[in-house]
Amino acid sequence: MKIRQVLAVVALSATTAVGSMVAYNKYVQKDTYVYQAGKAGDSSTPANYVQFNGLTAGPVDFVQAASAAIPATVHIKTKTTATATNNLPRRNPFSELFGDDFGDMFGDRSRTLPQMASGSGVIISDDGYIVTNNHVVSGADDITVTMSNKRSFKAKLIGTDPSSDLSIIKIDAKNLPFILYGNSDEVKVGQWVLAVGYPLNLETTVTAGIVSAKGRTLEINRRQSKTPIESFIQTDAAVNPGNSGGPLISTDGKLIGINSAIASPTGSYAGYSFTIPVNIVKKIIADLMKFGTVQRAYLGINYAQDNLSDDVKKQNGIKEGEGVFVTGVTKDGGAFASGIKEGDFITKINGQNIYSGADLVGQIAIQRPGDKIKVTYVRDGKEQTIDVVLKNSSGTTDVVKTSVLDKLGAELETVSKKDATDYGIKGGVRIKSTDQKGAFSKTRIEDGFVIIRVNGKDVLTLEDLRKELEKTPDGTVKIEGVYPGYEGVYPYSIKLGTDN
């Protein structure tokens, strides 16, 4: 009797199971998506199919990368004896990573004498060339470099580019450890990176993080340049004041960028840092070393800025689409000559995808006037790729030579004949405005001053001024001039030299 009961239970269970499977296949499974391969033997999957088969999570080890970077990362200390006013706004959310020993570098204040500050740098050659930020060394009277093994050297400023916030300095040494260049175009969001430097006046410090984003723009370089170049790599590797100019490296120990800024409400690390991509670094530094000034290439277009509101887009006729929307084309530029028009969407430069203005700036910044690039654009829904020859700001492909006038840090103009008569002078050069980094910033010279003599020689035009300054390009010159509306001639001594 018991055996019959057991068999009945088993039979009932089996019947129930079979019934459940039949019902599932009939009513449920038909609504369940199961990916089917293509033809027989075709194991391919759609491009947007997310799967993790075959991926393995191995241990991450930064020891070798850190060992390669630490000896080539240097501590840079500067001293500036000039008085200059810093009118930057308080609590700026994007802070340069410059360690300042004299308080809040973002408050309104006048710098006292002397001013000491520190940052970082990275050796790029065995004979002592070092890359750092422009805001670390520009305007400094004295630059000292200390290596991780405590060897110290006086450094000489070779060249500087405020637009990209990069500088190259040199120490007199041989057989130095140096870091190899990587390729920032190959950097991927999510990959591990290391930041190396001397934050907060500590010894060499290594931090790790991932690449959070690429092609970021902060407008921070506009403080020191009217033509800022920004296409930052964003990371969450911890950096602080003093990291400025230090390297961001990949896990194989190669340089992929120069740390430049952080996003912070306090001036200290709050989660994100920003790095100048190494491909821009390579080009800028090569220009400074070869030509003495950056050979800036221009595509010759105006384009819609990122993150514009819908109302602004509508008012200006800016269409929605992928890429950078061209709002205008200059007639002496390469884009015009190649047929690019207002209303086009630029989507690629030399095969690299362009999603934003920062992406476009980053790709053009690594080119020189005369370079031929491939530009992909969309017009009326159709994609085209053309060759464009880039030009300089003058609309030519000529090499731009450095001028001694660049060292003054000022916007200058020749005084008109009428103004010269009104001022009671034969002629001269007016200082329209000065910046915080040039030779004029180390004097009490004011905007509106009219230069009439250099080292006792009359100066009537801008060309006269250039010729007189070129006679002593690395020395101290005496400049004399007048302030319109005030009596007397005012003398100033200007130091043009870059030796430190």
C-alpha positions as CSV (number, residue, x, y, z in Angstrom):
1,M,0.0,0.0,0.0
2,K,2.8,2.4,0.9
3,I,4.6,1.5,-2.4
4,R,1.5,2.4,-4.4
5,Q,1.3,5.8,-2.6
6,V,4.9,6.6,-3.3
7,L,4.5,5.7,-7.0
8,A,1.4,7.9,-7.2
9,V,3.3,10.9,-5.7
10,V,6.2,10.4,-8.2
11,A,3.8,10.1,-11.1
12,L,2.0,13.3,-10.0
13,S,5.3,15.2,-9.7
14,A,6.5,14.1,-13.1
15,T,3.2,15.1,-14.7
16,T,3.3,18.5,-13.0
17,A,6.9,19.1,-14.2
18,V,6.1,18.2,-17.8
19,G,3.1,20.4,-17.7
20,S,5.1,23.4,-16.4
21,M,7.7,23.1,-19.1
22,V,5.0,22.9,-21.8
23,A,3.2,25.9,-20.4
24,Y,6.6,27.9,-20.1
25,N,7.5,27.1,-23.7
26,K,4.1,28.1,-24.9
27,Y,3.3,31.2,-23.0
28,V,6.6,32.6,-21.6
29,Q,9.6,31.6,-23.6
30,K,8.3,33.2,-26.8
31,D,8.6,36.6,-25.1
32,T,12.2,36.0,-23.9
33,Y,14.9,37.3,-26.2
34,V,17.7,34.9,-26.9
35,Y,20.5,36.1,-29.1
36,Q,20.9,34.0,-32.2
37,A,24.0,33.8,-34.2
38,G,24.0,34.4,-38.0
39,K,24.6,31.8,-40.6
40,A,26.0,28.4,-39.7
41,G,29.5,28.8,-38.3
42,D,29.0,32.6,-37.8
43,S,29.8,33.4,-34.1
44,S,29.8,37.2,-34.5
45,T,27.7,39.4,-32.3
46,P,26.2,42.8,-32.8
47,A,28.5,45.7,-32.1
48,N,26.3,47.0,-29.3
49,Y,25.9,43.6,-27.6
50,V,27.4,43.9,-24.1
51,Q,29.2,40.8,-22.8
52,F,32.1,40.1,-20.5
53,N,33.0,36.6,-21.7
54,G,36.7,36.1,-21.8
55,L,37.5,39.2,-19.6
56,T,39.7,38.5,-16.6
57,A,40.4,40.7,-13.7
58,G,44.1,40.4,-12.9
59,P,46.1,42.2,-10.2
60,V,47.1,45.8,-10.9
61,D,50.7,46.6,-10.0
62,F,52.1,50.1,-10.4
63,V,55.6,49.4,-9.0
64,Q,57.5,49.4,-12.3
65,A,55.7,52.5,-13.6
66,A,56.4,54.4,-10.4
67,S,60.0,53.3,-10.4
68,A,60.5,54.7,-13.9
69,A,58.8,58.0,-13.2
70,I,60.1,59.0,-9.7
71,P,63.8,59.5,-10.7
72,A,62.7,61.7,-13.7
73,T,60.2,63.8,-11.7
74,V,61.8,67.0,-10.2
75,H,60.8,69.5,-7.6
76,I,60.9,73.1,-8.9
77,K,61.2,76.0,-6.6
78,T,61.0,79.6,-7.8
79,K,61.7,83.1,-6.4
80,T,60.2,86.3,-7.8
81,T,61.3,89.6,-6.4
82,A,58.8,91.8,-8.3
83,T,55.6,93.3,-7.0
84,A,52.6,92.3,-8.9
85,T,48.9,92.4,-8.2
86,N,46.8,89.3,-8.5
87,N,43.2,90.1,-9.3
88,L,42.0,86.6,-9.8
89,P,38.5,85.9,-8.3
90,R,38.2,84.1,-5.0
91,R,37.1,80.5,-4.7
92,N,37.8,79.8,-8.4
93,P,36.5,76.3,-9.0
94,F,39.4,75.5,-11.3
95,S,42.7,75.9,-9.6
96,E,46.2,75.7,-11.0
97,L,48.3,73.3,-9.0
98,F,51.0,75.9,-8.0
99,G,52.2,75.6,-4.5
100,D,52.4,79.2,-3.1
101,D,54.2,79.8,0.2
102,F,52.4,83.1,0.8
103,G,48.7,82.4,1.1
104,D,45.7,82.1,-1.1
105,M,46.8,82.5,-4.7
106,F,43.2,83.1,-5.7
107,G,42.4,86.0,-3.4
108,D,42.8,89.7,-4.4
109,R,46.2,90.7,-3.0
110,S,49.5,92.3,-3.8
111,R,52.4,89.9,-3.7
112,T,55.1,90.8,-1.2
113,L,58.8,90.7,-1.8
114,P,60.2,88.1,-2.3
115,Q,57.7,85.5,-3.3
116,M,58.6,81.8,-3.1
117,A,56.6,79.1,-4.8
118,S,57.1,75.5,-5.9
119,G,55.8,73.0,-8.4
120,S,57.0,69.9,-10.3
121,G,58.5,69.0,-13.6
122,V,59.5,66.0,-15.7
123,I,62.9,65.4,-17.3
124,I,62.5,64.5,-21.1
125,S,66.1,64.2,-22.1
126,D,69.3,62.9,-20.6
127,D,71.0,66.3,-21.0
128,G,68.7,68.2,-18.7
129,Y,65.6,69.5,-20.6
130,I,62.6,69.6,-18.3
131,V,58.9,70.2,-19.1
132,T,56.7,72.0,-16.6
133,N,53.8,74.5,-16.5
134,N,54.1,78.1,-17.7
135,H,52.5,79.3,-14.5
136,V,55.2,77.5,-12.5
137,V,58.3,79.3,-13.9
138,S,57.2,82.3,-16.1
139,G,58.2,85.6,-14.5
140,A,60.5,83.9,-11.9
141,D,63.9,85.5,-11.2
142,D,65.4,82.3,-9.8
143,I,64.6,78.7,-10.6
144,T,66.0,75.8,-8.6
145,V,65.5,72.1,-9.6
146,T,65.9,69.3,-7.0
147,M,65.9,65.7,-8.1
148,S,64.6,62.7,-6.1
149,N,68.1,61.9,-5.1
150,K,68.5,65.4,-3.6
151,R,70.8,66.8,-6.3
152,S,70.0,70.4,-6.9
153,F,70.7,72.6,-10.0
154,K,70.0,76.2,-11.1
155,A,67.7,76.1,-14.2
156,K,67.5,78.3,-17.2
157,L,64.2,79.2,-18.9
158,I,64.4,78.1,-22.5
159,G,60.9,78.9,-23.7
160,T,57.3,79.3,-22.5
161,D,53.8,79.2,-24.0
162,P,51.0,80.8,-21.9
163,S,48.3,79.6,-24.4
164,S,48.9,75.9,-23.5
165,D,50.4,76.6,-20.0
166,L,53.7,74.8,-20.9
167,S,57.3,75.8,-20.4
168,I,60.7,74.2,-21.1
169,I,63.7,74.7,-18.7
170,K,67.2,73.3,-18.7
171,I,69.7,72.3,-16.1
172,D,73.4,71.7,-16.7
173,A,73.7,68.0,-16.2
174,K,74.4,64.8,-18.2
175,N,73.2,61.2,-18.2
176,L,70.0,62.0,-16.4
177,P,67.0,59.6,-16.1
178,F,64.1,60.7,-18.3
179,I,60.6,59.6,-19.2
180,L,59.6,58.4,-22.7
181,Y,56.7,60.1,-24.5
182,G,53.5,58.0,-24.8
183,N,50.5,58.7,-27.1
184,S,47.6,60.6,-25.6
185,D,45.3,59.8,-28.6
186,E,45.5,56.1,-27.5
187,V,44.5,57.0,-23.9
188,K,41.1,55.4,-23.0
189,V,38.5,56.5,-20.5
190,G,38.7,54.1,-17.6
191,Q,42.4,53.1,-17.9
192,W,44.7,53.3,-14.9
193,V,47.1,56.3,-14.6
194,L,49.6,57.6,-12.1
195,A,50.2,61.2,-11.1
196,V,53.7,62.0,-9.8
197,G,55.0,65.2,-8.2
198,Y,55.8,67.2,-5.1
199,P,52.5,68.3,-3.6
200,L,52.3,70.5,-0.6
201,N,56.1,70.6,-0.4
202,L,56.3,66.8,0.3
203,E,58.9,64.5,-1.1
204,T,58.1,62.6,-4.4
205,T,54.5,61.4,-4.2
206,V,52.8,58.9,-6.4
207,T,49.0,58.6,-6.6
208,A,46.8,56.4,-8.8
209,G,43.4,56.8,-10.5
210,I,41.7,56.4,-13.7
211,V,41.0,58.5,-16.8
212,S,37.6,60.1,-16.1
213,A,37.1,61.9,-19.4
214,K,39.0,63.4,-22.3
215,G,38.7,66.7,-24.3
216,R,37.8,68.9,-21.3
217,T,38.0,72.6,-21.4
218,L,38.0,74.9,-18.3
219,E,38.9,78.3,-19.7
220,I,41.6,78.5,-17.0
221,N,44.4,79.3,-19.6
222,R,42.5,82.5,-20.5
223,R,43.9,84.1,-17.4
224,Q,47.4,84.1,-19.0
225,S,46.5,84.1,-22.8
226,K,44.0,85.6,-25.1
227,T,44.3,82.4,-27.3
228,P,44.0,79.6,-24.8
229,I,44.7,76.0,-25.9
230,E,42.7,73.5,-23.8
231,S,41.8,69.8,-24.4
232,F,42.5,68.3,-20.9
233,I,42.6,64.7,-19.9
234,Q,40.5,64.5,-16.7
235,T,41.5,62.0,-14.0
236,D,40.6,61.2,-10.4
237,A,44.3,60.6,-9.4
238,A,44.8,62.7,-6.3
239,V,46.9,65.9,-6.9
240,N,47.3,69.1,-4.9
241,P,49.1,72.4,-5.1
242,G,52.8,71.6,-5.9
243,N,51.8,68.9,-8.5
244,S,51.8,71.6,-11.2
245,G,54.1,70.5,-14.1
246,G,54.4,66.9,-12.9
247,P,53.8,63.9,-15.1
248,L,50.7,61.8,-15.6
249,I,52.0,58.4,-16.7
250,S,50.5,55.2,-18.0
251,T,51.0,51.8,-16.2
252,D,53.9,51.0,-18.6
253,G,55.7,54.1,-17.3
254,K,55.2,56.5,-20.3
255,L,54.3,60.1,-20.2
256,I,50.8,60.8,-21.2
257,G,50.4,64.3,-19.9
258,I,51.5,67.2,-17.7
259,N,49.3,67.9,-14.6
260,S,48.0,71.4,-14.7
261,A,44.8,72.1,-12.7
262,I,42.2,70.7,-10.3
263,A,38.4,71.2,-9.9
264,S,38.0,72.4,-6.3
265,P,36.0,74.8,-4.3
266,T,38.9,75.2,-1.8
267,G,42.1,75.0,-3.8
268,S,42.9,71.5,-2.6
269,Y,42.1,68.2,-4.2
270,A,38.4,67.5,-4.3
271,G,38.1,64.6,-6.7
272,Y,39.2,65.6,-10.2
273,S,42.4,66.8,-11.9
274,F,43.2,68.0,-15.4
275,T,46.2,67.2,-17.5
276,I,47.6,68.6,-20.8
277,P,47.8,65.7,-23.2
278,V,51.3,64.6,-24.1
279,N,50.7,64.9,-27.9
280,I,50.2,68.6,-27.4
281,V,53.2,68.7,-25.0
282,K,55.5,67.1,-27.6
283,K,54.5,69.6,-30.3
284,I,54.7,72.7,-28.2
285,I,58.0,71.8,-26.6
286,A,59.5,70.8,-30.0
287,D,58.5,74.3,-31.3
288,L,59.9,76.1,-28.4
289,M,63.2,74.3,-28.7
290,K,63.5,74.6,-32.5
291,F,61.9,77.9,-33.3
292,G,61.9,79.8,-30.0
293,T,58.1,80.3,-30.3
294,V,55.1,78.1,-31.0
295,Q,54.1,77.5,-34.6
296,R,50.4,77.8,-34.2
297,A,48.2,76.3,-36.9
298,Y,44.7,77.4,-37.6
299,L,41.9,75.6,-39.5
300,G,40.3,79.0,-40.3
301,I,36.8,78.5,-38.9
302,N,34.5,79.8,-36.1
303,Y,32.4,77.2,-34.4
304,A,29.6,76.9,-31.9
305,Q,30.8,76.6,-28.3
306,D,29.9,73.6,-26.3
307,N,26.9,73.4,-23.9
308,L,25.0,76.3,-25.5
309,S,21.3,76.5,-24.4
310,D,18.6,75.6,-26.8
311,D,17.5,79.3,-26.9
312,V,20.9,80.5,-27.9
313,K,21.2,77.8,-30.6
314,K,17.8,78.8,-32.0
315,Q,18.7,82.5,-32.0
316,N,22.0,81.9,-33.9
317,G,20.7,79.2,-36.3
318,I,22.9,76.5,-34.8
319,K,21.6,73.1,-35.7
320,E,21.7,69.9,-33.7
321,G,24.1,67.2,-34.9
322,E,27.2,65.2,-34.1
323,G,30.5,67.0,-34.3
324,V,31.4,70.7,-34.2
325,F,29.0,73.1,-36.0
326,V,30.8,75.6,-38.2
327,T,29.4,79.1,-37.7
328,G,31.8,80.9,-40.0
329,V,34.8,80.5,-42.3
330,T,37.7,83.0,-42.7
331,K,38.5,83.7,-46.3
332,D,42.3,83.5,-45.8
333,G,42.2,80.2,-44.0
334,G,42.7,76.6,-45.1
335,A,39.1,75.6,-44.5
336,F,37.8,78.2,-46.9
337,A,40.3,77.1,-49.6
338,S,39.2,73.5,-49.2
339,G,35.5,74.2,-49.5
340,I,34.3,74.0,-45.9
341,K,31.2,76.1,-45.3
342,E,29.1,77.6,-42.6
343,G,26.6,75.0,-41.4
344,D,28.9,72.0,-41.8
345,F,29.5,69.6,-38.9
346,I,33.2,68.6,-38.5
347,T,33.2,65.1,-37.2
348,K,36.8,63.9,-37.7
349,I,40.3,65.2,-38.0
350,N,42.8,62.7,-39.4
351,G,40.4,59.9,-38.5
352,Q,40.1,61.0,-34.8
353,N,36.5,61.6,-33.8
354,I,35.5,65.2,-33.0
355,Y,32.7,65.5,-30.5
356,S,33.4,69.0,-29.0
357,G,35.3,72.2,-29.5
358,A,38.0,70.9,-27.1
359,D,38.5,67.8,-29.3
360,L,39.0,70.0,-32.3
361,V,41.4,72.3,-30.5
362,G,43.4,69.3,-29.3
363,Q,43.8,67.9,-32.8
364,I,44.7,71.2,-34.4
365,A,47.1,72.1,-31.6
366,I,49.5,69.3,-32.6
367,Q,49.8,70.6,-36.1
368,R,52.0,73.3,-37.7
369,P,51.2,75.8,-40.5
370,G,51.7,74.0,-43.8
371,D,50.6,70.6,-42.5
372,K,48.0,68.9,-44.5
373,I,45.2,67.2,-42.5
374,K,42.2,65.2,-43.5
375,V,38.9,66.8,-42.3
376,T,35.7,64.8,-42.3
377,Y,32.5,66.8,-42.2
378,V,28.8,66.3,-42.7
379,R,26.7,68.6,-45.0
380,D,23.1,68.0,-45.7
381,G,23.3,64.6,-44.2
382,K,26.2,63.5,-46.4
383,E,29.7,62.8,-45.0
384,Q,32.8,64.0,-47.0
385,T,36.5,63.9,-46.3
386,I,38.8,66.5,-47.8
387,D,42.4,67.6,-47.4
388,V,43.0,71.0,-45.7
389,V,46.4,72.8,-45.5
390,L,46.6,74.6,-42.2
391,K,47.9,78.2,-42.1
392,N,49.2,80.6,-39.4
393,S,47.4,83.6,-38.0
394,S,48.6,85.7,-40.9
395,G,47.0,83.4,-43.5
396,T,50.4,81.9,-44.7
397,T,52.4,78.8,-44.1
398,D,55.6,80.7,-43.2
399,V,57.5,79.9,-40.0
400,V,56.8,82.5,-37.4
401,K,59.9,83.7,-35.7
402,T,60.1,84.8,-32.1
403,S,60.3,88.5,-31.4
404,V,62.0,90.4,-28.6
405,L,58.7,92.3,-28.2
406,D,57.1,89.0,-27.0
407,K,59.3,89.3,-23.9
408,L,57.6,92.5,-22.8
409,G,54.3,91.0,-22.1
410,A,52.2,93.8,-23.6
411,E,49.9,94.9,-26.3
412,L,51.6,97.7,-28.2
413,E,50.8,100.2,-30.9
414,T,52.5,103.0,-32.8
415,V,51.2,106.4,-31.7
416,S,49.4,108.3,-34.4
417,K,50.8,111.6,-35.8
418,K,47.8,113.4,-34.3
419,D,48.3,112.0,-30.9
420,A,52.1,112.6,-31.1
421,T,51.4,116.3,-31.8
422,D,48.9,116.5,-28.9
423,Y,51.5,114.9,-26.5
424,G,54.3,117.2,-27.7
425,I,56.5,114.3,-28.9
426,K,57.9,113.3,-32.3
427,G,56.4,109.8,-32.1
428,G,56.4,106.8,-29.9
429,V,54.9,103.4,-28.9
430,R,51.9,103.2,-26.6
431,I,51.4,100.4,-24.1
432,K,47.7,99.4,-24.5
433,S,47.7,96.7,-21.9
434,T,50.1,94.4,-20.0
435,D,49.9,90.9,-18.7
436,Q,51.2,89.3,-15.5
437,K,54.0,87.3,-17.1
438,G,56.2,89.7,-19.2
439,A,59.1,92.0,-18.4
440,F,56.8,95.0,-17.9
441,S,55.0,93.1,-15.1
442,K,58.2,93.5,-13.0
443,T,58.1,97.3,-13.1
444,R,55.6,100.0,-12.1
445,I,54.9,100.8,-15.7
446,E,51.2,101.5,-16.3
447,D,48.9,101.1,-19.3
448,G,48.9,104.1,-21.5
449,F,52.6,104.8,-21.1
450,V,54.2,106.0,-24.4
451,I,57.7,104.9,-25.0
452,I,59.9,107.5,-26.7
453,R,63.4,106.3,-26.1
454,V,65.3,103.1,-25.5
455,N,68.9,103.3,-24.2
456,G,69.0,107.0,-25.2
457,K,67.8,106.3,-28.8
458,D,64.6,107.8,-30.1
459,V,61.7,105.4,-30.8
460,L,59.1,106.7,-33.2
461,T,57.4,103.4,-34.3
462,L,56.9,99.8,-33.1
463,E,59.6,98.7,-35.6
464,D,62.0,101.2,-34.0
465,L,61.3,99.7,-30.6
466,R,61.9,96.2,-31.9
467,K,65.2,97.1,-33.5
468,E,66.5,98.9,-30.4
469,L,65.5,96.0,-28.1
470,E,67.2,93.5,-30.3
471,K,70.5,95.1,-29.7
472,T,70.4,93.8,-26.1
473,P,67.9,90.9,-26.3
474,D,69.2,89.2,-23.1
475,G,70.2,92.3,-21.0
476,T,68.7,95.2,-19.1
477,V,67.5,98.2,-21.1
478,K,66.5,101.7,-20.1
479,I,63.1,102.8,-21.4
480,E,61.9,106.4,-21.2
481,G,58.5,107.8,-22.0
482,V,55.6,109.9,-21.1
483,Y,52.1,109.6,-19.6
484,P,49.7,111.7,-21.6
485,G,48.3,114.4,-19.4
486,Y,51.2,114.4,-17.0
487,E,54.4,116.4,-17.2
488,G,57.9,115.0,-17.3
489,V,59.7,112.0,-18.8
490,Y,59.6,108.7,-16.8
491,P,62.5,106.2,-16.9
492,Y,62.2,102.4,-16.3
493,S,64.8,99.6,-16.3
494,I,63.5,96.5,-18.1
495,K,65.2,93.1,-17.8
496,L,64.8,91.2,-21.0
497,G,67.1,88.2,-20.2
498,T,65.8,84.7,-19.5
499,D,68.8,83.4,-17.6
500,N,67.9,82.4,-14.1
